[in-house]
Amino acid sequence: MKINVFKRRKNRRFNYTPRYYDGKDIGNPYDLDSKFAKYRETTNSGDLSSQWKEAREASRNRGNREVNTRLIIIIIILVLITLYIFDFDLSIFTTRR
């Protein structure tokens, strides 16, 4: 048996949908659209990878800049609280007179 130390195992992707599962959006059956249009953007609600991909694409806009700054401020506050708990000398952040 060959042992790979530095090679990472590749994850397998299974896009399995049970036969009698109503997870896909069918839409309006009386819609007079082309018969291929309903298969263009239908995603399986159980397929987490496509939902994750859509969420990542939706978050790549300039509207999340406030969230990013808020997250950075929260992380800085948590780091300072952690340093205070471990009795780190916080006087290096102040100016000397």
C-alpha positions as CSV (number, residue, x, y, z in Angstrom):
1,M,0.0,0.0,0.0
2,K,1.4,3.3,-1.1
3,I,1.4,6.1,1.5
4,N,1.2,9.7,0.2
5,V,2.5,12.1,2.9
6,F,2.4,15.3,1.0
7,K,-0.4,14.6,-1.4
8,R,-3.9,15.6,-0.2
9,R,-6.9,13.4,-0.8
10,K,-9.3,14.7,-3.4
11,N,-12.8,15.1,-2.2
12,R,-15.6,13.4,-4.2
13,R,-18.7,15.3,-5.2
14,F,-21.9,13.5,-5.2
15,N,-24.9,15.3,-6.6
16,Y,-27.5,12.8,-5.7
17,T,-31.2,13.6,-5.7
18,P,-33.7,10.9,-4.6
19,R,-36.3,9.9,-7.1
20,Y,-39.4,11.1,-5.2
21,Y,-37.9,14.3,-3.8
22,D,-39.6,17.6,-4.4
23,G,-36.6,19.8,-3.9
24,K,-36.5,21.4,-7.4
25,D,-38.5,24.4,-8.2
26,I,-40.9,23.6,-11.1
27,G,-42.5,27.0,-11.5
28,N,-45.8,27.7,-13.2
29,P,-46.8,24.7,-15.3
30,Y,-49.1,26.9,-17.4
31,D,-46.3,29.3,-18.4
32,L,-45.9,29.5,-22.2
33,D,-42.1,29.7,-22.1
34,S,-39.8,27.5,-24.1
35,K,-39.4,24.0,-22.9
36,F,-35.6,24.5,-22.2
37,A,-35.9,27.8,-20.3
38,K,-37.1,26.1,-17.1
39,Y,-33.8,24.1,-17.0
40,R,-31.5,27.1,-17.3
41,E,-31.4,28.4,-13.7
42,T,-33.1,25.6,-11.7
43,T,-30.9,24.5,-8.8
44,N,-31.5,21.6,-6.5
45,S,-32.3,22.9,-3.0
46,G,-30.3,20.1,-1.5
47,D,-27.2,20.9,-3.5
48,L,-25.1,22.9,-1.1
49,S,-22.2,23.5,-3.4
50,S,-24.3,25.5,-5.9
51,Q,-26.0,27.4,-3.1
52,W,-22.6,28.2,-1.6
53,K,-21.4,29.4,-5.1
54,E,-24.4,31.6,-5.5
55,A,-23.9,33.1,-2.0
56,R,-20.3,33.8,-2.8
57,E,-21.1,35.5,-6.0
58,A,-23.8,37.6,-4.3
59,S,-21.4,38.7,-1.6
60,R,-18.8,40.0,-4.1
61,N,-20.3,43.5,-4.3
62,R,-19.4,46.8,-2.8
63,G,-22.4,46.7,-0.4
64,N,-20.5,44.5,2.0
65,R,-17.8,47.0,2.8
66,E,-19.6,48.1,6.0
67,V,-19.7,44.5,7.1
68,N,-16.0,44.1,6.5
69,T,-15.1,47.1,8.5
70,R,-17.4,46.1,11.3
71,L,-15.8,42.6,11.3
72,I,-12.3,44.1,11.5
73,I,-13.4,46.3,14.5
74,I,-14.9,43.3,16.3
75,I,-11.7,41.3,15.8
76,I,-9.5,44.1,17.0
77,I,-11.7,44.5,20.2
78,L,-11.5,40.7,20.8
79,V,-7.8,40.7,20.4
80,L,-7.4,43.6,22.9
81,I,-9.7,41.9,25.4
82,T,-7.6,38.7,25.0
83,L,-4.4,40.6,25.6
84,Y,-5.9,42.3,28.6
85,I,-6.9,38.9,30.1
86,F,-3.4,37.5,29.6
87,D,-2.0,40.6,31.3
88,F,-0.2,41.9,28.3
89,D,1.4,45.3,28.8
90,L,-0.9,47.6,26.8
91,S,1.3,50.6,27.5
92,I,3.1,50.0,24.2
93,F,0.0,51.4,22.4
94,T,0.1,54.7,24.2
95,T,2.4,57.6,23.6
96,R,5.1,58.5,26.2
97,R,5.3,62.0,27.6
